[in-house]
């Protein structure tokens, strides 16, 4: 008998509070979606930062080669075909 009362009480709570339960579910889904978007943007920014750092390092290497008279300083990694 006590179990039946508990079940009825829980069903009553669910029926009475269903708008709050649905709202909490959608808030949780929105929070997870926002977190995923933030994470992807952070990863994209890290990738851009890494690519920019590689470009700067290559440019510095070529500039140092140019100042030292190395032909790779003029043409970089792709010299002209002769």
C-alpha positions as CSV (number, residue, x, y, z in Angstrom):
1,X,0.0,0.0,0.0
2,X,2.8,2.4,0.8
3,X,4.5,1.7,-2.5
4,X,1.3,2.5,-4.4
5,X,1.0,5.8,-2.5
6,X,4.6,6.6,-3.4
7,X,3.9,5.9,-7.1
8,X,0.8,8.0,-7.0
9,X,2.6,10.8,-5.3
10,X,5.5,10.7,-7.8
11,X,2.9,10.7,-10.7
12,X,1.2,13.7,-9.1
13,X,4.5,15.5,-8.9
14,X,5.3,14.8,-12.5
15,X,1.9,15.9,-13.7
16,X,2.0,19.1,-11.6
17,X,5.6,20.0,-12.4
18,X,5.9,18.9,-16.0
19,X,6.4,22.4,-17.4
20,X,9.4,22.8,-15.0
21,X,10.8,19.4,-16.0
22,X,10.6,20.2,-19.7
23,X,12.1,23.6,-19.1
24,X,15.0,22.1,-17.2
25,X,15.6,19.6,-20.0
26,X,15.7,22.3,-22.7
27,X,18.0,24.5,-20.5
28,X,20.3,21.5,-20.1
29,X,20.3,20.9,-23.9
30,X,21.0,24.6,-24.6
31,X,23.9,24.6,-22.1
32,X,25.5,21.5,-23.7
33,X,25.1,23.0,-27.2
34,X,26.6,26.3,-26.1
35,X,29.5,24.4,-24.5
36,X,30.1,22.4,-27.7
37,X,30.1,25.6,-29.8
38,X,32.5,27.2,-27.4
39,X,34.8,24.2,-27.5
40,X,34.8,24.1,-31.3
41,X,35.6,27.8,-31.5
42,X,38.4,27.4,-29.1
43,X,39.9,24.5,-31.1
44,X,39.6,26.5,-34.3
45,X,41.3,29.5,-32.6
46,X,44.1,27.2,-31.4
47,X,44.6,25.8,-34.9
48,X,44.7,29.3,-36.4
49,X,47.3,30.4,-33.7
50,X,49.4,27.3,-34.5
51,X,49.3,27.9,-38.3
52,X,50.2,31.6,-37.8
53,X,53.1,30.7,-35.5
54,X,54.4,28.2,-38.2
55,X,54.1,30.9,-40.8
56,X,56.0,33.4,-38.7
57,X,58.7,30.9,-37.9
58,X,59.1,30.0,-41.6
59,X,59.3,33.7,-42.5
60,X,61.9,34.4,-39.8
61,X,64.0,31.5,-41.1
62,X,63.8,32.8,-44.7
63,X,64.6,36.3,-43.6
64,X,67.7,35.1,-41.7
65,X,68.7,33.1,-44.8
66,X,68.3,36.1,-47.0
67,X,70.4,38.2,-44.7
68,X,73.1,35.5,-44.8
69,X,73.0,35.3,-48.6
70,X,71.3,31.9,-48.8
71,X,69.2,31.6,-52.0
72,X,66.5,29.9,-49.9
73,X,66.0,33.3,-48.3
74,X,64.8,34.6,-51.6
75,X,62.7,31.7,-52.8
76,X,61.7,29.9,-49.6
77,X,61.0,26.2,-49.8
78,X,60.0,26.4,-53.5
79,X,62.9,27.6,-55.6
80,X,62.3,28.2,-59.3
81,X,62.8,25.4,-61.8
82,X,65.8,26.1,-64.1
